[in-house]
């Protein structure tokens, strides 16, 4: 039986990873989904998350958000809430919550743009774990309406070269590079 095209395994069924690292990451994610009753559960050491770069297509700018726990500028996104299983719906909700942008939409389509396994350091409340992050691109027509979720998570609109300079993670630089091709 084929999965829903909107589920993580449905999105990954036709997805073509690029490069050795992504091929390995996608294989791990597919294996985890196949062997885990709830691949979104935070109780699983490798679990699904969904994230996106938000773009303003008219200016070619991208929005990054400061992430305290990771100590770096990242894309928006995060964990699914209980009962959520559609990665694009998860990232649309997370994007709205984290930026206040009510008009976010998949751009130019709702295609999965990057799949990556990311290590997350432990805290006193949560052990170290990994995110199987499914990445998309979202657009807004109202960039000036972006507002941070809280004072400790500022937002920055950046040109792609500025965002590439600011990105500390290779996997984010790869997502930015893929997004640059869409904006070209």
N, C-alpha and C positions, 0 to 999 in steps of 0.2 A: 504494500500500500504506500503510495507516494504522500509525502508530507505536504502540508499547506505551503503554498509559495511564500506566505508571509511569516512562517516560522523560521527559526534559525537553521534547522536542517534543510528546509525547503530552499532558503536563500543560498545555502552552501552547495546544494545539489548541482547547480549549473555554474557555480562560481569558478573562475579560472585563476588560481593564485599565480603571482608573479615572483619569480626568484626562489632560491632554495629555502630561505628562512620562512617565507610565507607558505610554501608547499608543506614544510614540516609543521608549522603552526596550524594550518587548516586540517591536516591529518589528525593532529592531537585533538582539535576541537570536534571534528566529526566523531572520533572514537569516544570522546567524553559524552557527547550528546547521545550516542547509541547505547551507552552503558549506564546512564544516569537518569533516574525517574524525573528529576526536576533540575535540568542543567542551569537554571537561573538561581538556584538556592545558594545562599551565601555560606551554607554549611559544607559545600563541596569545595575542596582545595583549589580546583580549577573550575570556575563557573562563568557563565555568559554575562557580558555587559554590552551596552550599545552606546556609541558615541558618534559625534559628527563635527565636522568643521562647518561653521556658519559663515556664509559668504554674502557680500553685497555685490551682486554681479555687475551693476552699473559702474562701480568704482574699482572692482577687482580686489577689494579688501577682504580680509578674513578676521574673525573674532576669536581671540584666545582669552582664557579664564585662568586666573591664578588658582592653583590647587595647593592648599596648605600641606596636606599630608605628603604629597609627592615633592613639594618644594620647587615647583616649576610651573611654567605657563603651558596649558594643555587645551585640548578641544573640550567641548561640553559633552556631558553624557553620564552614564552610570548604570546602576542596578535596576532590574525590573522589580516592580512592586508585586506582591503576591497575586497570582492569577494572570499576570502579563506574560505573553509568550511571543509577541510580534516585535522584533527588534526595532523596526522603524517607528512603531507607536511609542516604544520605550524612549527612544532618543528624542522624539518630538516633545513628549511630556517633560523629559529632563531638560531639554533645551529651553523650553518656555519657563520652567521653574528657575533655571540658573541665569537667565538673561532678561526675563520680563518681556521678551519679544513675542507678541501674540500672533504674528503673521507668518511664523516659520512654516516652510513647505520643503518637501524633497526637491533637490535641484541637481542637474536638470531633470533627473528621474529619481525614482526610489531605489535605484540599484545599490547593492553592496559595493563599496569602493576599495575596502582594505580589510583584511582580517589579521589580527595579531594577538599573540599571547604576551601579556605584560605582567611582570613580577610586581607585587605590591608588598611593601615592608609591613611587618607586624607592628602592633601597638599594644599597650597594656590590655585593651579590650578585645583585640582581634589578632589571631596569629598571622604570620606571613602567608600569602596565598597568591594565586594567579588569576588574572582576568582574561577570558577569551573574548576579546573586544571586537565587535562587528561595527565597522565604521561606514558612515554615510556622509553626504554633503547636503546641508540645508541652506536655504536662502531666505533673506528678509528684504523687504522693500523699505523698511523703516529703521535703518541703523541707529539713528539718533535716539530712538526709544529704548535702546539697550540699557539695562540697569542691573547692577550686581545683586545677587540673591542676599548677600550680607556684606558688611564692610571689609571682611577679611578675604573676600573673593573678587577682587576687582576684575574688570573686563578691559580689553584693549583691542581696538580696531587697528589692523596693521596691513601694510602692503605685503605681498608674498615674500619679497626679499627680507623685509624686516622680521616677518614671522619665522622664516628659515633661520635667521641669525639668532633669534630669541629662543627657539626650540632646543631643549636640552637632550631630548630623546631622539635616537635615530628613527624609531618607528613613527614618531610624529613628523619628522622631516620627510619621510617617505609618503605619508598621507598628504602633506602639504605639496609635495612634488606632483603627486597624482592630481590634486585639485588644480594646480597651476595649468595642467593640460586642459582641464575642463573650462577654465576661465579664458584660455587663449583664443 
